[in-house]
Amino acid sequence: MHASALPSIGDIGGLLVYLVGNPHLFISSTTVMTTGLVFGAVLVSVLPFRTQMLRRGAPTLAVILTYFGLGSIILSTEILIRFHATIPHETEIQFVSGLGHLLEAAIGIALLFPYLRRRTRADWLWAHTLALAYWTFQVAVLTPPWFAFQGQREAVLSVVLVMLTGAATLNVLLWRSAARR
């Protein structure tokens, strides 16, 4: 028998049943809020003053989506590498979820691309500042439940907070550099 890499209708149906039966493995406040931002950008694109609204918010949303996609794939890869030997099925599911989050972020950024060109350094610094505030709130207050996969909540939370602190420090240095110019 030859195995196919393409999923069958049964595979897709099984995945949907599993997703509906285990939403906490895939859907968290982070996913809902970030997906809401993408849908909001799509909705705004049909409003009368869409160009001005998208032009103003696109850089921040793009930076939020970049952190979302990269963070999701990094965490799902860490989970896959660390726990695959003992729980292969669950880690593969988490990895596919990370790929889905990365794809969602890429689609969102692609939709925003026309509004990201010809931006000033200050535009991007403000976007990064707002994105850091968004992610700090997400991590510190809402703490995504997938951080706790296999009891690693404290370790993942510590690493993410250190990374956000590093990004915030870099942001401050970039602001200071921009102020000197």
C-alpha positions as CSV (number, residue, x, y, z in Angstrom):
1,M,0.0,0.0,0.0
2,H,1.3,3.4,-0.9
3,A,0.8,6.2,1.6
4,S,0.0,9.7,0.3
5,A,1.2,12.9,1.8
6,L,-2.0,14.6,0.8
7,P,-4.8,14.4,3.3
8,S,-8.0,12.5,2.4
9,I,-11.5,13.8,2.9
10,G,-11.6,11.4,5.9
11,D,-8.4,12.9,7.3
12,I,-9.8,16.4,7.0
13,G,-13.1,15.3,8.6
14,G,-11.2,13.6,11.4
15,L,-9.1,16.8,12.0
16,L,-12.3,18.9,12.1
17,V,-13.9,16.5,14.6
18,Y,-10.7,16.5,16.7
19,L,-10.6,20.3,16.6
20,V,-14.2,20.7,17.7
21,G,-13.7,18.1,20.4
22,N,-10.4,19.7,21.7
23,P,-10.6,23.4,21.0
24,H,-8.3,24.3,23.9
25,L,-5.4,22.6,22.0
26,F,-5.8,25.1,19.1
27,I,-7.8,28.1,20.1
28,S,-6.7,30.5,22.8
29,S,-7.4,34.1,23.5
30,T,-4.3,34.9,21.5
31,T,-5.6,33.1,18.5
32,V,-9.1,34.6,18.8
33,M,-7.8,38.2,19.3
34,T,-5.2,38.0,16.5
35,T,-7.6,36.4,14.1
36,G,-10.1,39.1,15.1
37,L,-7.5,41.7,14.1
38,V,-7.1,40.0,10.6
39,F,-10.9,39.8,10.1
40,G,-11.1,43.5,11.3
41,A,-8.6,44.5,8.7
42,V,-10.5,42.6,6.0
43,L,-13.8,44.2,7.2
44,V,-12.2,47.7,7.3
45,S,-11.1,47.1,3.7
46,V,-14.8,47.4,2.5
47,L,-15.6,50.6,4.5
48,P,-15.7,54.0,2.9
49,F,-12.6,55.5,4.6
50,R,-10.7,52.2,4.4
51,T,-7.5,53.5,2.9
52,Q,-6.9,56.0,5.7
53,M,-7.8,53.4,8.4
54,L,-5.7,50.6,6.9
55,R,-2.8,53.0,6.2
56,R,-2.8,54.1,9.8
57,G,-3.1,50.6,11.4
58,A,-1.3,48.3,8.9
59,P,2.2,48.6,10.3
60,T,1.1,47.8,13.8
61,L,-1.0,44.9,12.7
62,A,1.8,43.6,10.5
63,V,4.3,43.6,13.5
64,I,1.6,41.9,15.7
65,L,1.1,39.2,13.0
66,T,4.9,38.8,12.6
67,Y,5.3,38.1,16.3
68,F,2.2,35.8,16.2
69,G,3.4,33.7,13.3
70,L,7.0,33.4,14.4
71,G,6.2,32.8,18.1
72,S,3.7,30.1,17.2
73,I,6.0,28.2,14.9
74,I,8.9,28.5,17.3
75,L,6.9,27.2,20.2
76,S,5.3,24.4,18.2
77,T,8.7,23.4,16.9
78,E,10.1,23.4,20.5
79,I,7.2,21.2,21.6
80,L,7.8,18.8,18.7
81,I,11.5,18.5,19.3
82,R,11.2,18.2,23.1
83,F,8.2,15.9,23.5
84,H,7.9,14.0,20.2
85,A,9.6,10.8,21.4
86,T,7.1,10.4,24.2
87,I,3.9,11.8,22.7
88,P,4.3,11.9,18.9
89,H,0.6,12.4,18.0
90,E,0.0,15.4,20.3
91,T,3.2,17.1,19.3
92,E,2.5,16.7,15.6
93,I,-0.9,18.2,16.2
94,Q,0.7,21.2,18.0
95,F,3.2,21.6,15.2
96,V,0.4,21.6,12.5
97,S,-1.3,24.2,14.7
98,G,1.9,26.3,14.7
99,L,2.1,26.0,10.9
100,G,-1.6,27.1,10.7
101,H,-0.8,30.2,12.9
102,L,2.2,31.0,10.7
103,L,0.1,30.7,7.6
104,E,-2.6,32.9,9.1
105,A,0.0,35.6,9.9
106,A,1.4,35.4,6.4
107,I,-2.0,35.8,4.8
108,G,-2.7,38.8,7.1
109,I,0.6,40.5,6.2
110,A,0.0,39.8,2.5
111,L,-3.4,41.5,2.7
112,L,-1.8,44.5,4.4
113,F,1.2,44.7,2.0
114,P,-0.2,47.5,-0.1
115,Y,-0.5,49.7,3.0
116,L,3.0,48.9,4.3
117,R,5.1,50.6,1.6
118,R,6.7,54.0,2.0
119,R,6.5,54.1,5.7
120,T,8.8,56.2,7.9
121,R,11.1,55.0,10.6
122,A,8.8,56.6,13.1
123,D,5.8,54.7,11.7
124,W,7.6,51.4,12.2
125,L,8.8,52.4,15.7
126,W,5.3,53.3,16.8
127,A,4.0,50.1,15.2
128,H,6.6,48.1,17.2
129,T,5.8,49.9,20.4
130,L,2.1,49.2,20.1
131,A,2.7,45.6,19.1
132,L,4.9,45.1,22.1
133,A,2.2,46.5,24.3
134,Y,-0.3,44.1,22.7
135,W,1.9,41.0,23.2
136,T,2.9,42.0,26.7
137,F,-0.8,42.1,27.6
138,Q,-1.4,38.8,25.8
139,V,1.4,37.1,27.6
140,A,1.3,38.6,31.0
141,V,-2.4,38.9,31.5
142,L,-4.0,36.3,29.3
143,T,-1.1,33.8,29.0
144,P,-2.0,31.5,26.1
145,P,-2.9,28.0,27.4
146,W,-0.6,26.3,24.9
147,F,2.3,27.8,26.9
148,A,1.5,25.1,29.5
149,F,1.8,22.1,27.2
150,Q,3.3,19.3,29.2
151,G,3.7,21.4,32.3
152,Q,6.2,23.9,30.7
153,R,4.2,27.0,31.5
154,E,6.7,28.7,33.7
155,A,9.7,28.0,31.5
156,V,7.9,29.2,28.3
157,L,6.5,32.2,30.1
158,S,9.9,33.2,31.4
159,V,11.6,32.8,27.9
160,V,8.8,34.8,26.2
161,L,9.0,37.6,28.8
162,V,12.7,37.8,28.5
163,M,12.3,38.0,24.7
164,L,9.7,40.7,25.0
165,T,12.0,42.6,27.4
166,G,14.8,42.3,24.9
167,A,12.5,43.6,22.1
168,A,11.4,46.5,24.3
169,T,15.0,47.4,25.1
170,L,15.9,47.4,21.4
171,N,12.8,49.5,20.8
172,V,13.9,52.1,23.4
173,L,17.4,52.2,21.8
174,L,15.9,52.7,18.4
175,W,13.7,55.5,19.7
176,R,16.7,57.2,21.3
177,S,18.6,56.8,18.1
178,A,15.7,58.4,16.1
179,A,15.5,61.2,18.6
180,R,19.2,62.1,18.2
181,R,18.7,62.5,14.4
